[in-house]
Amino acid sequence: MTDRRLLLVHAHPDDETSGTGATMAKYAAEGARVILVTCTLGEEGEIVAPDLAHLASAREDRLGEHRVTELEAACKALGVDDHRFLGGPGRWRDSGMMGEATNDHPRAFWRADLDEAAGELVPVIREVRPQVLVTYDDNGFYGHPDHIQAHRVAVRAAELAADAAFGAGEPWTIAKVYFTTMTKSSMRRMAEAMRGTDFDFFTEETVDDMPFGVPDADVTAEIDARAYAGAKLEAMRAHRSQIDMSAPWFAISTRMGEDPLGVEHYILARGERGPAGRPVPVEAGGLGEPSEREDDLFAGIG
């Protein structure tokens, strides 16, 4: 298959890098067309860079304007040159964490009418005609309202894009839909690597209590993009308002090596599962043998 087109729908700038950056870089480098749609500007992000702290107290949404430039730099690092904001930049606003007052902002993405928002994604789907769509599961990976809404919008748009009765343009059916995920076993390995640091987000003993992560058996695709872990790290550095590369969390890149950053996992939600690929060894950040997992998101697509 030579004309491969991969569409990713993410909630905020930096989500694309942390969850799917290595995958994006791999497919872009291999000649696939990689299209990123981001649903908000990330106006409610927590600023971790001291020299950018003024953005939080500046006029409303100055942070979002800044994060647009960070996203541009991250996409360049990943080799992705087709990025769009859903409905245009600023159409919907970062809703903040669940239960915050910002959930009720008039432009909060969480409040967006589902068919209206999905209707903005349908023309993109019909234009680029992706075989594969990547987004979050119905819990938005970890429960953020914008991630949940991005899931709803992407799934609904995939349905509407295939419906000849909806809107203008030639209908298009996406062959495979994947949800991003993280495995409990990889979380345990990360917790072990972080033992003795100031990072106490979770421990090996509390992994199963975390509101994200799945058993290894739930994973249907394991993408070996270790060759592009460096590109992912460069993209992470581009999102400096949100990602502190000096924090203990990122000691993983020195304690475990860059390889684990380049292995990303997915669950096939719609479409036919392709043939099994080669598993990534556990010591390299993979799930190891035995494996019936795909090693290509386009596996099985003619």
Secondary structure, DSSP 8 states (H G I E B T S, - for coil): ----EEEEEESSTTHHHHHHHHHHHHHHHTT-EEEEEES---TT-----GGGTHHHHSSTTHHHHHHHHHHHHHHHHHT--EEEETTSTTSSB---STTSGGGGSTTBGGGS-HHHHHHHHHHHHHHH--SEEEE--TTTTT--HHHHHHHHHHHHHHHHHT-TTSSSS-----SEEEEEE-BHHHHHHHHHHHTTSS--S--TTTGGGSSS-B-GGG--EEEE-GGGHHHHHHHHHH-TTT--TTSGGGGHHHHT-SGGGGEEEEEEEES----------GGGTS--SS---BS-TTTT--
